[in-house]
Structure formats: structure tokens, C-alpha cells
């Protein structure tokens, strides 16, 4: 699968060793950066944004409590982040996504708290 030149740090030799075939992942956010759409997921406590092409979508609905933000030129994260969808803190708290990727404790606590809430919602469907 080919990608544009190194979006989100991806190269042709990038491996996604944590991902498992046929495992279902809960998407906690969607990030558009450098023209590439990535799903924010976790596996074994490791949070990462992975290209959408690696996944098959089972449910095409977005959670009703998701937020959206588009970024413009001149904002510090553009073009690495062009748009973001997800839980409130991911979208509205500046720097939250970067702190997640850097595995900062507070950001990870928020992420996993929101994930538990989302899993409870899914159980009640």
C-alpha cells in the first residue's frame, strides 16, 4: 500500500506491529493530517493514530458526543493536523493529541476514561 511522502511519519517500510488482523478496535478519534486520514486507537495501552486503510469499518455511525475542529494555515499544528474528530478533550483541548502520542499520564487518563464511557454506551445499544 503506497502513501504520499511520509505523512504523519509514515514511510513505505513503516510496520504496525501492535495491530492484529481480525481484532476489533474502538476508534476514539479521527485525525486528518498531511492529506492522510488516521484512526486514533489503542492496543495494550499504547495509543497511536494509524492510517484508515489498515481497517475495515463495521459500524458507520459517529458517536453523538463527538466534536470536530478544522485547522487552518498559520495554526501551529497545520498541516500535520488539518482536522480532528473525537471526544471533547481531544478536539477542544489544545495539545491533547500531542500529549497522547507522547504518552503523557494526564492525557492518557482522559483518553481511557472516555474510552470506558464509550464502551458502556456500546454495551447499552
N, CA, C and O atoms as a GROMACS GRO file, in nm:
protein
  500
    1UNK      N    1   0.086  -0.116   0.000
    1UNK     CA    2   0.000   0.000   0.000
    1UNK      C    3   0.090   0.122   0.000
    1UNK      O    4   0.175   0.136   0.088
    2UNK      N    5   0.073   0.212  -0.096
    2UNK     CA    6   0.158   0.329  -0.104
    2UNK      C    7   0.097   0.450  -0.037
    2UNK      O    8  -0.025   0.466  -0.036
    3UNK      N    9   0.180   0.535   0.019
    3UNK     CA   10   0.136   0.656   0.086
    3UNK      C   11   0.208   0.775   0.023
    3UNK      O   12   0.315   0.759  -0.036
    4UNK      N   13   0.148   0.894   0.034
    4UNK     CA   14   0.222   1.013  -0.007
    4UNK      C   15   0.352   1.020   0.073
    4UNK      O   16   0.371   0.944   0.168
    5UNK      N   17   0.440   1.111   0.037
    5UNK     CA   18   0.570   1.114   0.102
    5UNK      C   19   0.561   1.143   0.251
    5UNK      O   20   0.536   1.256   0.292
    6UNK      N   21   0.579   1.043   0.329
    6UNK     CA   22   0.593   1.046   0.474
    6UNK      C   23   0.486   1.123   0.551
    6UNK      O   24   0.521   1.201   0.640
    7UNK      N   25   0.357   1.106   0.522
    7UNK     CA   26   0.256   1.172   0.604
    7UNK      C   27   0.257   1.113   0.743
    7UNK      O   28   0.275   0.992   0.759
    8UNK      N   29   0.238   1.195   0.844
    8UNK     CA   30   0.231   1.150   0.982
    8UNK      C   31   0.350   1.061   1.018
    8UNK      O   32   0.336   0.975   1.105
    9UNK      N   33   0.464   1.080   0.954
    9UNK     CA   34   0.582   1.000   0.984
    9UNK      C   35   0.583   0.863   0.919
    9UNK      O   36   0.668   0.780   0.953
   10UNK      N   37   0.491   0.837   0.827
   10UNK     CA   38   0.479   0.706   0.763
   10UNK      C   39   0.575   0.696   0.646
   10UNK      O   40   0.591   0.791   0.569
   11UNK      N   41   0.639   0.582   0.634
   11UNK     CA   42   0.719   0.552   0.516
   11UNK      C   43   0.672   0.418   0.462
   11UNK      O   44   0.590   0.350   0.524
   12UNK      N   45   0.722   0.379   0.345
   12UNK     CA   46   0.682   0.251   0.288
   12UNK      C   47   0.722   0.134   0.376
   12UNK      O   48   0.663   0.026   0.366
   13UNK      N   49   0.820   0.152   0.462
   13UNK     CA   50   0.865   0.042   0.547
   13UNK      C   51   0.806   0.049   0.688
   13UNK      O   52   0.843  -0.031   0.774
   14UNK      N   53   0.714   0.143   0.714
   14UNK     CA   54   0.652   0.152   0.845
   14UNK      C   55   0.576   0.024   0.875
   14UNK      O   56   0.500  -0.027   0.792
   15UNK      N   57   0.597  -0.029   0.997
   15UNK     CA   58   0.527  -0.150   1.039
   15UNK      C   59   0.433  -0.115   1.152
   15UNK      O   60   0.459  -0.025   1.232
   16UNK      N   61   0.324  -0.186   1.158
   16UNK     CA   62   0.224  -0.167   1.262
   16UNK      C   63   0.216  -0.295   1.343
   16UNK      O   64   0.115  -0.365   1.342
   17UNK      N   65   0.324  -0.323   1.414
   17UNK     CA   66   0.339  -0.449   1.487
   17UNK      C   67   0.237  -0.472   1.596
   17UNK      O   68   0.208  -0.587   1.631
   18UNK      N   69   0.180  -0.364   1.651
   18UNK     CA   70   0.082  -0.382   1.757
   18UNK      C   71  -0.055  -0.423   1.704
   18UNK      O   72  -0.134  -0.483   1.777
   19UNK      N   73  -0.084  -0.391   1.579
   19UNK     CA   74  -0.214  -0.423   1.523
   19UNK      C   75  -0.226  -0.572   1.494
   19UNK      O   76  -0.131  -0.637   1.451
   20UNK      N   77  -0.346  -0.623   1.520
   20UNK     CA   78  -0.371  -0.764   1.495
   20UNK      C   79  -0.483  -0.780   1.394
   20UNK      O   80  -0.586  -0.712   1.403
   21UNK      N   81  -0.464  -0.869   1.298
   21UNK     CA   82  -0.567  -0.896   1.198
   21UNK      C   83  -0.687  -0.958   1.267
   21UNK      O   84  -0.672  -1.042   1.356
   22UNK      N   85  -0.806  -0.916   1.226
   22UNK     CA   86  -0.935  -0.964   1.277
   22UNK      C   87  -0.966  -0.918   1.420
   22UNK      O   88  -1.066  -0.963   1.477
   23UNK      N   89  -0.886  -0.832   1.478
   23UNK     CA   90  -0.918  -0.776   1.608
   23UNK      C   91  -1.001  -0.650   1.587
   23UNK      O   92  -0.972  -0.571   1.497
   24UNK      N   93  -1.103  -0.631   1.670
   24UNK     CA   94  -1.183  -0.509   1.662
   24UNK      C   95  -1.122  -0.402   1.752
   24UNK      O   96  -1.086  -0.428   1.867
   25UNK      N   97  -1.110  -0.282   1.698
   25UNK     CA   98  -1.057  -0.168   1.771
   25UNK      C   99  -1.166  -0.063   1.781
   25UNK      O  100  -1.244  -0.043   1.688
   26UNK      N  101  -1.170   0.004   1.893
   26UNK     CA  102  -1.261   0.118   1.910
   26UNK      C  103  -1.186   0.242   1.864
   26UNK      O  104  -1.078   0.272   1.914
   27UNK      N  105  -1.244   0.314   1.771
   27UNK     CA  106  -1.183   0.437   1.721
   27UNK      C  107  -1.225   0.550   1.815
   27UNK      O  108  -1.343   0.580   1.830
   28UNK      N  109  -1.124   0.611   1.878
   28UNK     CA  110  -1.150   0.717   1.975
   28UNK      C  111  -1.137   0.856   1.913
   28UNK      O  112  -1.170   0.956   1.976
   29UNK      N  113  -1.089   0.860   1.791
   29UNK     CA  114  -1.077   0.987   1.721
   29UNK      C  115  -1.034   0.963   1.578
   29UNK      O  116  -0.983   0.856   1.544
   30UNK      N  117  -1.054   1.062   1.496
   30UNK     CA  118  -1.011   1.058   1.358
   30UNK      C  119  -0.929   1.184   1.333
   30UNK      O  120  -0.973   1.295   1.363
   31UNK      N  121  -0.810   1.165   1.278
   31UNK     CA  122  -0.720   1.277   1.255
   31UNK      C  123  -0.688   1.283   1.106
   31UNK      O  124  -0.646   1.184   1.047
   32UNK      N  125  -0.707   1.400   1.047
   32UNK     CA  126  -0.666   1.423   0.909
   32UNK      C  127  -0.543   1.511   0.916
   32UNK      O  128  -0.548   1.622   0.968
   33UNK      N  129  -0.433   1.460   0.864
   33UNK     CA  130  -0.309   1.535   0.865
   33UNK      C  131  -0.226   1.505   0.742
   33UNK      O  132  -0.208   1.388   0.706
   34UNK      N  133  -0.176   1.606   0.680
   34UNK     CA  134  -0.096   1.593   0.558
   34UNK      C  135  -0.168   1.510   0.452
   34UNK      O  136  -0.106   1.434   0.378
   35UNK      N  137  -0.300   1.526   0.447
   35UNK     CA  138  -0.381   1.457   0.347
   35UNK      C  139  -0.408   1.312   0.378
   35UNK      O  140  -0.464   1.241   0.294
   36UNK      N  141  -0.372   1.264   0.496
   36UNK     CA  142  -0.392   1.124   0.534
   36UNK      C  143  -0.487   1.117   0.652
   36UNK      O  144  -0.473   1.192   0.750
   37UNK      N  145  -0.584   1.027   0.642
   37UNK     CA  146  -0.681   1.007   0.749
   37UNK      C  147  -0.632   0.894   0.839
   37UNK      O  148  -0.600   0.786   0.791
   38UNK      N  149  -0.628   0.921   0.968
   38UNK     CA  150  -0.584   0.819   1.064
   38UNK      C  151  -0.687   0.799   1.173
   38UNK      O  152  -0.756   0.893   1.213
   39UNK      N  153  -0.696   0.675   1.222
   39UNK     CA  154  -0.785   0.642   1.332
   39UNK      C  155  -0.704   0.635   1.461
   39UNK      O  156  -0.599   0.572   1.466
   40UNK      N  157  -0.753   0.702   1.564
   40UNK     CA  158  -0.689   0.700   1.695
   40UNK      C  159  -0.738   0.577   1.770
   40UNK      O  160  -0.856   0.567   1.804
   41UNK      N  161  -0.648   0.485   1.795
   41UNK     CA  162  -0.683   0.360   1.863
   41UNK      C  163  -0.578   0.331   1.970
   41UNK      O  164  -0.478   0.402   1.982
   42UNK      N  165  -0.602   0.227   2.048
   42UNK     CA  166  -0.500   0.181   2.141
   42UNK      C  167  -0.501   0.029   2.142
   42UNK      O  168  -0.601  -0.036   2.113
   43UNK      N  169  -0.386  -0.024   2.176
   43UNK     CA  170  -0.372  -0.168   2.192
   43UNK      C  171  -0.265  -0.191   2.298
   43UNK      O  172  -0.152  -0.144   2.285
   44UNK      N  173  -0.302  -0.262   2.402
   44UNK     CA  174  -0.207  -0.288   2.509
   44UNK      C  175  -0.162  -0.162   2.579
   44UNK      O  176  -0.051  -0.156   2.631
   45UNK      N  177  -0.248  -0.060   2.582
   45UNK     CA  178  -0.215   0.065   2.648
   45UNK      C  179  -0.136   0.163   2.563
   45UNK      O  180  -0.110   0.275   2.607
   46UNK      N  181  -0.099   0.124   2.443
   46UNK     CA  182  -0.026   0.212   2.352
   46UNK      C  183  -0.126   0.279   2.259
   46UNK      O  184  -0.200   0.213   2.186
   47UNK      N  185  -0.127   0.412   2.262
   47UNK     CA  186  -0.219   0.491   2.181
   47UNK      C  187  -0.146   0.539   2.056
   47UNK      O  188  -0.034   0.589   2.064
   48UNK      N  189  -0.211   0.522   1.941
   48UNK     CA  190  -0.149   0.570   1.817
   48UNK      C  191  -0.257   0.600   1.714
   48UNK      O  192  -0.370   0.552   1.722
   49UNK      N  193  -0.217   0.680   1.616
   49UNK     CA  194  -0.305   0.708   1.501
   49UNK      C  195  -0.252   0.625   1.385
   49UNK      O  196  -0.136   0.637   1.346
   50UNK      N  197  -0.338   0.541   1.331
   50UNK     CA  198  -0.299   0.450   1.223
   50UNK      C  199  -0.381   0.483   1.098
   50UNK      O  200  -0.498   0.519   1.109
   51UNK      N  201  -0.320   0.470   0.980
   51UNK     CA  202  -0.392   0.500   0.855
   51UNK      C  203  -0.520   0.418   0.841
   51UNK      O  204  -0.523   0.299   0.871
   52UNK      N  205  -0.624   0.484   0.795
   52UNK     CA  206  -0.754   0.419   0.783
   52UNK      C  207  -0.751   0.296   0.693
   52UNK      O  208  -0.833   0.206   0.709
   53UNK      N  209  -0.658   0.291   0.599
   53UNK     CA  210  -0.654   0.179   0.504
   53UNK      C  211  -0.626   0.046   0.573
   53UNK      O  212  -0.648  -0.060   0.513
   54UNK      N  213  -0.579   0.049   0.695
   54UNK     CA  214  -0.547  -0.074   0.766
   54UNK      C  215  -0.669  -0.138   0.831
   54UNK      O  216  -0.659  -0.247   0.889
   55UNK      N  217  -0.784  -0.073   0.822
   55UNK     CA  218  -0.902  -0.118   0.894
   55UNK      C  219  -1.022  -0.139   0.804
   55UNK      O  220  -1.031  -0.081   0.695
   56UNK      N  221  -1.113  -0.222   0.850
   56UNK     CA  222  -1.244  -0.239   0.788
   56UNK      C  223  -1.346  -0.187   0.889
   56UNK      O  224  -1.347  -0.229   1.005
   57UNK      N  225  -1.430  -0.096   0.846
   57UNK     CA  226  -1.530  -0.035   0.935
   57UNK      C  227  -1.650  -0.127   0.948
   57UNK      O  228  -1.706  -0.172   0.849
   58UNK      N  229  -1.688  -0.156   1.074
   58UNK     CA  230  -1.804  -0.242   1.099
   58UNK      C  231  -1.930  -0.160   1.126
   58UNK      O  232  -2.041  -0.204   1.098
   59UNK      N  233  -1.913  -0.040   1.180
   59UNK     CA  234  -2.026   0.047   1.212
   59UNK      C  235  -1.995   0.185   1.158
   59UNK      O  236  -1.894   0.245   1.193
   60UNK      N  237  -2.084   0.236   1.072
   60UNK     CA  238  -2.058   0.364   1.005
   60UNK      C  239  -2.117   0.486   1.076
   60UNK      O  240  -2.131   0.591   1.014
   61UNK      N  241  -2.151   0.473   1.202
   61UNK     CA  242  -2.207   0.585   1.276
   61UNK      C  243  -2.100   0.650   1.362
   61UNK      O  244  -2.012   0.583   1.416
   62UNK      N  245  -2.110   0.782   1.375
   62UNK     CA  246  -2.024   0.853   1.469
   62UNK      C  247  -2.097   0.868   1.601
   62UNK      O  248  -2.219   0.887   1.603
   63UNK      N  249  -2.026   0.861   1.712
   63UNK     CA  250  -2.090   0.880   1.842
   63UNK      C  251  -2.153   1.020   1.850
   63UNK      O  252  -2.096   1.116   1.799
   64UNK      N  253  -2.269   1.032   1.912
   64UNK     CA  254  -2.337   1.162   1.919
   64UNK      C  255  -2.261   1.267   2.001
   64UNK      O  256  -2.286   1.386   1.985
   65UNK      N  257  -2.170   1.224   2.087
   65UNK     CA  258  -2.099   1.321   2.172
   65UNK      C  259  -1.960   1.356   2.118
   65UNK      O  260  -1.877   1.409   2.191
   66UNK      N  261  -1.935   1.328   1.990
   66UNK     CA  262  -1.808   1.365   1.929
   66UNK      C  263  -1.808   1.511   1.888
   66UNK      O  264  -1.913   1.570   1.862
   67UNK      N  265  -1.689   1.569   1.882
   67UNK     CA  266  -1.668   1.707   1.842
   67UNK      C  267  -1.583   1.706   1.713
   67UNK      O  268  -1.526   1.604   1.676
   68UNK      N  269  -1.576   1.822   1.648
   68UNK     CA  270  -1.498   1.837   1.525
   68UNK      C  271  -1.429   1.972   1.526
   68UNK      O  272  -1.484   2.071   1.573
   69UNK      N  273  -1.307   1.975   1.472
   69UNK     CA  274  -1.236   2.101   1.454
   69UNK      C  275  -1.150   2.092   1.330
   69UNK      O  276  -1.082   1.992   1.308
   70UNK      N  277  -1.154   2.198   1.248
   70UNK     CA  278  -1.067   2.209   1.131
   70UNK      C  279  -0.959   2.312   1.163
   70UNK      O  280  -0.986   2.413   1.228
   71UNK      N  281  -0.837   2.285   1.118
   71UNK     CA  282  -0.726   2.376   1.141
   71UNK      C  283  -0.692   2.448   1.011
   71UNK      O  284  -0.714   2.395   0.902
   72UNK      N  285  -0.639   2.567   1.024
   72UNK     CA  286  -0.604   2.647   0.908
   72UNK      C  287  -0.455   2.674   0.905
   72UNK      O  288  -0.385   2.657   1.004
   73UNK      N  289  -0.407   2.718   0.787
   73UNK     CA  290  -0.268   2.759   0.777
   73UNK      C  291  -0.243   2.867   0.881
   73UNK      O  292  -0.330   2.949   0.908
   74UNK      N  293  -0.125   2.866   0.938
   74UNK     CA  294  -0.093   2.965   1.039
   74UNK      C  295  -0.113   2.912   1.180
   74UNK      O  296  -0.056   2.966   1.275
   75UNK      N  297  -0.194   2.807   1.195
   75UNK     CA  298  -0.208   2.745   1.326
   75UNK      C  299  -0.090   2.650   1.342
   75UNK      O  300  -0.047   2.588   1.245
   76UNK      N  301  -0.039   2.639   1.461
   76UNK     CA  302   0.083   2.564   1.486
   76UNK      C  303   0.084   2.418   1.445
   76UNK      O  304   0.190   2.361   1.422
   77UNK      N  305  -0.033   2.357   1.435
   77UNK     CA  306  -0.037   2.214   1.404
   77UNK      C  307  -0.058   2.186   1.255
   77UNK      O  308  -0.041   2.073   1.210
   78UNK      N  309  -0.095   2.287   1.179
   78UNK     CA  310  -0.121   2.270   1.036
   78UNK      C  311   0.011   2.263   0.961
   78UNK      O  312   0.099   2.343   0.993
   79UNK      N  313   0.034   2.176   0.867
   79UNK     CA  314  -0.056   2.080   0.803
   79UNK      C  315  -0.054   1.941   0.867
   79UNK      O  316  -0.118   1.849   0.816
   80UNK      N  317   0.019   1.926   0.979
   80UNK     CA  318   0.027   1.794   1.043
   80UNK      C  319  -0.108   1.751   1.096
   80UNK      O  320  -0.138   1.632   1.104
   81UNK      N  321  -0.190   1.848   1.134
   81UNK     CA  322  -0.330   1.825   1.166
   81UNK      C  323  -0.410   1.925   1.084
   81UNK      O  324  -0.394   2.046   1.096
   82UNK      N  325  -0.498   1.870   1.000
   82UNK     CA  326  -0.586   1.955   0.920
   82UNK      C  327  -0.726   1.956   0.980
   82UNK      O  328  -0.797   2.056   0.972
   83UNK      N  329  -0.764   1.844   1.038
   83UNK     CA  330  -0.895   1.833   1.103
   83UNK      C  331  -0.889   1.719   1.204
   83UNK      O  332  -0.808   1.627   1.192
   84UNK      N  333  -0.977   1.728   1.303
   84UNK     CA  334  -0.981   1.625   1.406
   84UNK      C  335  -1.125   1.606   1.453
   84UNK      O  336  -1.198   1.703   1.470
   85UNK      N  337  -1.165   1.480   1.473
   85UNK     CA  338  -1.295   1.442   1.525
   85UNK      C  339  -1.271   1.355   1.648
   85UNK      O  340  -1.175   1.278   1.650
   86UNK      N  341  -1.354   1.366   1.747
   86UNK     CA  342  -1.339   1.277   1.861
   86UNK      C  343  -1.401   1.331   1.987
   86UNK      O  344  -1.483   1.423   1.984
   87UNK      N  345  -1.359   1.273   2.099
   87UNK     CA  346  -1.413   1.313   2.230
   87UNK      C  347  -1.370   1.457   2.260
   87UNK      O  348  -1.275   1.510   2.202
   88UNK      N  349  -1.442   1.517   2.352
   88UNK     CA  350  -1.430   1.661   2.379
   88UNK      C  351  -1.286   1.709   2.398
   88UNK      O  352  -1.244   1.804   2.331
   89UNK      N  353  -1.212   1.647   2.486
   89UNK     CA  354  -1.077   1.693   2.516
   89UNK      C  355  -0.983   1.679   2.396
   89UNK      O  356  -0.895   1.762   2.375
   90UNK      N  357  -1.003   1.574   2.320
   90UNK     CA  358  -0.919   1.551   2.202
   90UNK      C  359  -0.930   1.667   2.105
   90UNK      O  360  -0.831   1.712   2.046
   91UNK      N  361  -1.053   1.715   2.088
   91UNK     CA  362  -1.079   1.819   1.989
   91UNK      C  363  -1.060   1.960   2.045
   91UNK      O  364  -1.006   2.046   1.977
   92UNK      N  365  -1.104   1.982   2.167
   92UNK     CA  366  -1.109   2.119   2.220
   92UNK      C  367  -0.989   2.160   2.306
   92UNK      O  368  -0.963   2.279   2.321
   93UNK      N  369  -0.916   2.064   2.362
   93UNK     CA  370  -0.801   2.098   2.446
   93UNK      C  371  -0.674   2.102   2.361
   93UNK      O  372  -0.626   2.000   2.313
   94UNK      N  373  -0.623   2.221   2.343
   94UNK     CA  374  -0.504   2.238   2.260
   94UNK      C  375  -0.389   2.154   2.313
   94UNK      O  376  -0.358   2.158   2.432
   95UNK      N  377  -0.327   2.078   2.226
   95UNK     CA  378  -0.212   1.996   2.263
   95UNK      C  379  -0.246   1.859   2.319
   95UNK      O  380  -0.156   1.779   2.344
   96UNK      N  381  -0.374   1.829   2.338
   96UNK     CA  382  -0.411   1.699   2.396
   96UNK      C  383  -0.364   1.583   2.307
   96UNK      O  384  -0.310   1.485   2.358
   97UNK      N  385  -0.385   1.594   2.177
   97UNK     CA  386  -0.345   1.487   2.087
   97UNK      C  387  -0.194   1.463   2.095
   97UNK      O  388  -0.150   1.348   2.103
   98UNK      N  389  -0.116   1.568   2.093
   98UNK     CA  390   0.030   1.554   2.101
   98UNK      C  391   0.070   1.489   2.232
   98UNK      O  392   0.161   1.406   2.235
   99UNK      N  393   0.004   1.527   2.342
   99UNK     CA  394   0.034   1.468   2.472
   99UNK      C  395  -0.001   1.319   2.474
   99UNK      O  396   0.067   1.239   2.539
  100UNK      N  397  -0.107   1.282   2.405
  100UNK     CA  398  -0.142   1.139   2.394
  100UNK      C  399  -0.032   1.062   2.324
  100UNK      O  400   0.012   0.958   2.372
  101UNK      N  401   0.010   1.113   2.211
  101UNK     CA  402   0.113   1.046   2.131
  101UNK      C  403   0.243   1.036   2.210
  101UNK      O  404   0.318   0.940   2.194
  102UNK      N  405   0.269   1.135   2.295
  102UNK     CA  406   0.389   1.133   2.380
  102UNK      C  407   0.367   1.051   2.508
  102UNK      O  408   0.456   1.041   2.592
  103UNK      N  409   0.247   0.991   2.521
  103UNK     CA  410   0.212   0.904   2.634
  103UNK      C  411   0.217   0.976   2.769
  103UNK      O  412   0.255   0.917   2.870
  104UNK      N  413   0.177   1.104   2.771
  104UNK     CA  414   0.174   1.178   2.898
  104UNK      C  415   0.058   1.128   2.983
  104UNK      O  416  -0.052   1.105   2.933
  105UNK      N  417   0.084   1.112   3.112
  105UNK     CA  418  -0.011   1.048   3.204
  105UNK      C  419  -0.150   1.108   3.203
  105UNK      O  420  -0.248   1.036   3.186
  106UNK      N  421  -0.160   1.239   3.221
  106UNK     CA  422  -0.293   1.303   3.231
  106UNK      C  423  -0.373   1.285   3.103
  106UNK      O  424  -0.493   1.256   3.108
  107UNK      N  425  -0.310   1.302   2.989
  107UNK     CA  426  -0.379   1.284   2.860
  107UNK      C  427  -0.426   1.140   2.846
  107UNK      O  428  -0.537   1.116   2.798
  108UNK      N  429  -0.343   1.045   2.886
  108UNK     CA  430  -0.382   0.903   2.876
  108UNK      C  431  -0.497   0.871   2.972
  108UNK      O  432  -0.585   0.793   2.937
  109UNK      N  433  -0.496   0.930   3.091
  109UNK     CA  434  -0.608   0.909   3.185
  109UNK      C  435  -0.739   0.958   3.123
  109UNK      O  436  -0.842   0.889   3.130
  110UNK      N  437  -0.735   1.074   3.063
  110UNK     CA  438  -0.856   1.129   2.998
  110UNK      C  439  -0.900   1.036   2.886
  110UNK      O  440  -1.018   1.002   2.876
  111UNK      N  441  -0.807   0.994   2.800
  111UNK     CA  442  -0.838   0.904   2.689
  111UNK      C  443  -0.907   0.777   2.739
  111UNK      O  444  -1.013   0.740   2.689
  112UNK      N  445  -0.847   0.711   2.837
  112UNK     CA  446  -0.902   0.584   2.883
  112UNK      C  447  -1.033   0.603   2.960
  112UNK      O  448  -1.119   0.514   2.959
  113UNK      N  449  -1.050   0.717   3.027
  113UNK     CA  450  -1.178   0.746   3.092
  113UNK      C  451  -1.287   0.760   2.986
  113UNK      O  452  -1.396   0.705   3.001
  114UNK      N  453  -1.257   0.834   2.880
  114UNK     CA  454  -1.354   0.849   2.770
  114UNK      C  455  -1.381   0.716   2.700
  114UNK      O  456  -1.493   0.689   2.658
  115UNK      N  457  -1.280   0.632   2.689
  115UNK     CA  458  -1.298   0.502   2.625
  115UNK      C  459  -1.391   0.414   2.708
  115UNK      O  460  -1.478   0.347   2.652
  116UNK      N  461  -1.373   0.413   2.840
  116UNK     CA  462  -1.461   0.334   2.927
  116UNK      C  463  -1.606   0.384   2.913
  116UNK      O  464  -1.699   0.304   2.905
  117UNK      N  465  -1.624   0.516   2.909
  117UNK     CA  466  -1.759   0.572   2.891
  117UNK      C  467  -1.818   0.525   2.758
  117UNK      O  468  -1.935   0.488   2.752
  118UNK      N  469  -1.737   0.527   2.652
  118UNK     CA  470  -1.784   0.487   2.520
  118UNK      C  471  -1.818   0.337   2.517
  118UNK      O  472  -1.918   0.297   2.458
  119UNK      N  473  -1.734   0.256   2.581
  119UNK     CA  474  -1.762   0.112   2.585
  119UNK      C  475  -1.894   0.083   2.658
  119UNK      O  476  -1.968  -0.006   2.618
  120UNK      N  477  -1.924   0.158   2.762
  120UNK     CA  478  -2.051   0.143   2.834
  120UNK      C  479  -2.168   0.180   2.743
  120UNK      O  480  -2.271   0.113   2.743
  121UNK      N  481  -2.151   0.287   2.665
  121UNK     CA  482  -2.254   0.325   2.568
  121UNK      C  483  -2.278   0.214   2.468
  121UNK      O  484  -2.393   0.184   2.434
  122UNK      N  485  -2.171   0.153   2.419
  122UNK     CA  486  -2.182   0.046   2.320
  122UNK      C  487  -2.254  -0.075   2.378
  122UNK      O  488  -2.330  -0.142   2.307
  123UNK      N  489  -2.231  -0.104   2.505
  123UNK     CA  490  -2.299  -0.217   2.570
  123UNK      C  491  -2.450  -0.196   2.576
  123UNK      O  492  -2.527  -0.292   2.572
  124UNK      N  493  -2.491  -0.071   2.586
  124UNK     CA  494  -2.634  -0.040   2.601
  124UNK      C  495  -2.708  -0.026   2.469
  124UNK      O  496  -2.827   0.004   2.469
  125UNK      N  497  -2.640  -0.046   2.358
  125UNK     CA  498  -2.706  -0.035   2.228
  125UNK      C  499  -2.786  -0.161   2.197
  125UNK      O  500  -2.848  -0.170   2.091
   0.00000   0.00000   0.00000
